[in-house]
């Protein structure tokens, strides 16, 4: 893994700095919105706007890359991100922040597409899985470091908005000076959503519900924290716990995924997340319980994303897997757009604790639907025939999703070749 890091250190360093900027602006807006007296529902619209832009960017960025190339797209989107970040404290209006979040979401989605296509081009079949893991570690680490910066800054001033703008601007220097442009970008033709749902209704419904949970974590946690009266330092720790738990839980859950019926594992993991959210819901604001609940939600929801993809792949042909990637991003993105608006409206009606109530309901719905599917259709896929699990984040671009799908296919073909070789020896 160390060798993989040094082979693409500029890209990993650049993405780390980008995620510091992205993670800081997301939480900072939730805190600053309260200072500016924005209502909970207004903040939910602002937070939802990011996912509108992100979904649009994932659809349009590949075409932009094909027309003008990776370097131009990367530089243009990066400069736009930096400009919008610095404008937030200047235009403290709901409409301006909403528009800014759409633009930020669009640009970050395009940046991910560009960076991840570079990473895929620099990787080999032997180290592609490790490259994706290091890339995910860089992203998660950036978000966690961002919370530490927030905890020592003044959310009512300008400095915390300047820092992510500077970091985003600096992040592009090592990447653009060190990374060679990739060959012509070719996006896979997406699978029709209807066909994807027919292939795996369990994974499709789960992805939609999971989108709402992710939007709550990334967009509304800081809003909840301010409404609950938490200090900025406590909000920073709360958000950090979600992402640290997500990173730590990926690998043990992935190990279990390849050794047991995935549907039952999904049900168990979703139940753990629902239990954590329920504990936070009834905690009365006890910060230790909130941290415990946030850890369980973060540690379950992020691995669930990869679990649903792996489960769906059990029912797809090899040539269908890359095409399914864009469909999963769309389904999850629709859920993410609706999530903050739903949570913001309910919080406005029933108070800040409703944040955890909605997360509890969403994750409980995953459990309930999973149990229905288990009862309706006994598993016809043995554990030995399941494709291998590959960690992938919810903010992955179509490129990262396709890379993960390639890892599934390559691993399965290698295992099949080893099995055939073993049978021929006998």
N, C-alpha and C positions, 0 to 999 in steps of 0.2 A: 504493500500500500504506500510506503514511503517513496518508492520508485515512481509510482503513479503520480503522487503529489508533485515531485520535482519535475516530472515530464510536462506538466501543465500548471505549474505554480502561478503563473501570471493570471490565468483564467480563474483559478480558485481564489486568489487574492482579490481580484477585481469583483467577483461575485460576492465575496464576503463583505467588501465595502459597500456594494450595492444593497445588500440585504440589511446592513446596519442602517443605511438611509431609509429603506422601505419600512423596516420594522419600527424605526423611530417616528417616522411621520404618521404611521397608522395609529400608534398609541397616543402620540402627542395631540393629534386632532381630537381624540376622544376626551382628553383632559382640557384642552384649550376651548373646546366647544362649550363646556360647562361654564368656563370663565366668561365667555362671550354671551352667556344666557341663551344658547340654542336649546330648544326643547328636545326631549328624548326622541320624539318622532322625526324632528328635523335632522338629528344626528344619524338616525337610522337610514334616512334617505341619502345622506352624504356617504355613509359607509357602504351602502349598497351600490353606489355609483362606481366604486372601484371595480366591482365584479362585472358590471356592465361593460366597462372599458376592457377589462381583462379578457372577457369572453370574445369581444369584438376583435381584440388584438390577436388572439390565438387563431382566428379565422382569416384575418387579413395580412398578418405579418409574413407568412410564406410567400405570398404574391409580391409583396414589397421587396423581399430579398431577391426573388427571381428577376425583378425588373432592374434594380439598381445595385445589388450586391450587398454582402454582409457588412462591409466596413461602413458604407454610407448609412445604412439603416441603423447600425449600432450607434454611430456618432450622432445622427439626427435625433434618435429617440433619447439618448443620454442627455443631450443638451436641453431637450424639452423637459425632461424630468427635473433637471437642476433648476430651470426657470420657474416651473410651477411650484416647487418646494419653497422657493424664496418669496413667492407671491401670496402664499397663504396668510401670513400675518398682516399683509398690506390690504387685502380685500377680505375682510371678515364679514362676509355675507353668505347666507345659505346657498344661494344660486352659484356664487363664485367657487365655493368649496366643493359643491356638487360637480360642477363642470371640471374643476381641477382634479377631482378624484377619478372621473371618467378618463381624462387625459393620462393621468398617472397609471391607472390600470392598463390602459391600452399600451402605453410605452413599456411598462415592465413586462407585459406579455411578449411584446416584440423583442425585447432584450433577452428574455429567456430563450425564445426560439433561436435567436442568433447565437448566443453563447453555447447553448446545448448542441446546436449543429456543429459548432467548432469542436466541442468536446467529443462528440461522436466521431468526427473525422480524425481526431488525434488519437483515438482509442483503437485498440486491436480486439479481436475476438477473445483473446486470453484475459485482457484487463478491463473490458468494458464494464463489467459489474462492479469492480473496484473503483473505477473512475466515477461511476454514478453514485457510489456510496460516499466518496470523498466530496463530491459536488454537493450532496445533500447535507453532509456535515458542515461544509462551509456556509451553506445557506442558513441552517439552524443556528450555528454559532453567531452569525451576523445579527439575527433577530434577538438573541439573548443579550449580546453585547449592547445592542441599541437600548434595551430596557435599563441597563446600568447607567448609560449616559443620561437617560431621561430622569433617573432618580436623583442626580446631582445638579440638574439644571433648573432654570426658572421657566415654567410653562407659560407664564404671562408675558414674557419678553420675546425678543427676536432671535436670540442666540441659538436656541434649540431648533429653529427652522434653518438657520444658516449652516449649522453643522452637517445635516444630511445633504444639503445642496452641495457643499464643498466635497463631502465624501463621494457622492455620486459623480461629480466632475472628475475627481482624482481617480476613481475606480476604472475609468476607461483608458487611462494612460498605459498601465502595464499590459492591458489586453490588446489594445490597438498597436502597440509597439512590439509585441512579442508573438502574437498569434498570426499565422498565415491564413489568408482567405481560403475557404473551402471551395470545392468545385461547385458547379451549378446546383442550386437547391431544388430538389424534387419532393413535393409533398404528396403523401399517399392519398388517393381518393377515399373520402370517408365512407363508412358503411351507413346506410340509411338507419335512422333512429328506430323505425318500426322493426327492421330486421334484427337490430341489436336487442331490442326488448323481447322479441320472440325467441331469440337464442338464449337469453338469460334474464328472465323477468326479475329474479331475485337480485342479481347484481345491479340491474338498471334502477329498480326502486330504491335499493340501498344507496346507490350513488346520488340519487336526487335528495334523499333525506340527509345524507352526509354533507351535501353542499350547504345546507342550512346550519349544520353544526360548525363547519369550518368558518362560515361567515360570522357566526357568533364569536368564535375564538379570535379571529383576526380583526374583525371590525368593531365588535360591540363590548369586548371585555373591559376596555378602558372606560367606555361610557357607563357600564354597570358600576365600575369601581368609583367613579366620581359621584354617581347617584347614591351609592351605599356609604359614602363618607370616608372612603379609604384615602390614605395619604398617597402622594405621588410615588414614594418609595414602595409602599405596599402594592400599588397597582403594577409597578415595574416587576416586583417579585412574583406577583400572581401571573402575569403574562409569561415571564421567564419559565416558571414551573411547567406551564402547558407545553412549551416547546422542548424543554429538557426531557420531560417525560416521554414526549413523542419520539425523540431520538433514541432514548434508552430502550424503549419498548419494541422498536422495530425488529430487532434481531431475535430476541427470544420468541416473539410471536411468529416471525418468519420461520424459525426452526420448527415450531409446532405445526405450522401450516403445511409443511411437507411430510408430516407424520400422522395426521389425523384427518377425519372428515371435515372439510373446510366449512361446510354449512354450520356444523355444531360449533366450530371455533369462532365463526363470525357471530353467532348467537351469544356465545359466552363473553366475547370481547365487548360486544354492544351492551350486554347486560351489566358488565363492570362499569362501562362509561355511564350508563343510566343510573347506576347506584351511586357513582361519584357525584353526578349532577344533583341527584335527589338529596344527598347528604348536605351539599352546599345550599340547596334550596331551603332546607329546614334548619339550617345552622344558626339562624338569627344573626348572621353577620360575624360569627366567630372566625377570626382570620386563619387560625390553624386548620379549622375544618374546611374553609374555603380553599386553602392550599392543597389539602388532601383531595378534595373533590376535583379541583382543577387538574391535578396530576393524573387522576384516573380518567378524566375526560380526554385530556391531551394524549395520554398514553394508549388510549383505545381508539380514538377517532382517526388519528393519522395512519396507524397500521391497517385499519379497516379499509382505507382507500386501496392499498396494494392487495389486500385480501379479496376484495370484490373483483379487481381486475384478474387476479390469478384464478378465481373461481369461474369467471366468465370464459377465460381461456380454455378451461377444461372442456368446453362445449363448442369451441371454434376450431376451424381448420387453420393450419399455419398461415396461409395466405390471407386469412380474414383478420388475424390478430392486429397487424398494424392499422388496418382500416377501422377497427373497432375503437382505436385510441381516441380519435377525434370525437366519436360519438359519446364516449364516457366523459370527455372534457365538457361537451355541450350539456349533457344531462346534469353533471355536477355543478356547472356554471349557472344553470337556471335555478337550481336549488339555492346556490350561494347568493344570487340576486334577490330572491324572495326572502331569505332568512333574516337579514337585518331589519327589513321593513316590518315583517311579522313580529319580531322580537321588540322593536321600538314601539310599535303600536300597543302591544300587550303590556310592556313596561309602563307606558303612559297611563294605561287603564288600571293596572293592579300593583304598581310599584316595582322597585328595582329587583326584588327577589324573583319576579317573573322571568328574568333572564335565565336563571337555572331551571325554572319550571319548563320553559320551552325546550331547552336542551334535553331535559329528562324525557319529555314527550317524544322528541325526534328519535332519540336513541332507543327508547322503549318500543317505538313503532318498528324499528329495525328488528328488534327481538321478536315482536309479535308476528311480523310478516315472515321472518325466517322460520318460526315454528309452523306457520301455516303451510309454507312450501315443503317443509320436511314431512308433514303429515299428508300433503297432497301427492307428493312424488318421492318415493324412496330413492335413495342415491343409487345411480347406476354407474358411478365412477369410483373405482377402487382407489385407495390411497396410493398404490404403486403407479397408477395411471395418471395421477394429477401432475400438471405442469409445475415447475419449480417456482417458488415465490421470489419476487425481486422487489426490494424497497423502492418506492417512488412517492414523491410528495404531492400534496393536493394542488400546489401551484405549478406543477409540471406543465411544460408546453407540449404541443403535439410531438416535437422532436424527442423530448425526454421520454414521453410515453412510448414512442416507437422504439427507442433504445431499450427500454424495459421489455417490450414485446420481443425484440430480437434476442435478448438474454434468455427469455422463456424458451424460444424456439431452439436456440443453440444448445441450451442445457438439455432439453428433451431429446434432441437428435444425438447428442453425445451419450446420454444414458441408454438410448435405444441401440446405438452402435456397440456399446459395451455389453449390453444384454445379448445382442446377436452374436458377438464374438465369443461370449461365454457359452452360448448354446452350441456354436460350431466346434468349440474345443471338446465338448462332451461327445 
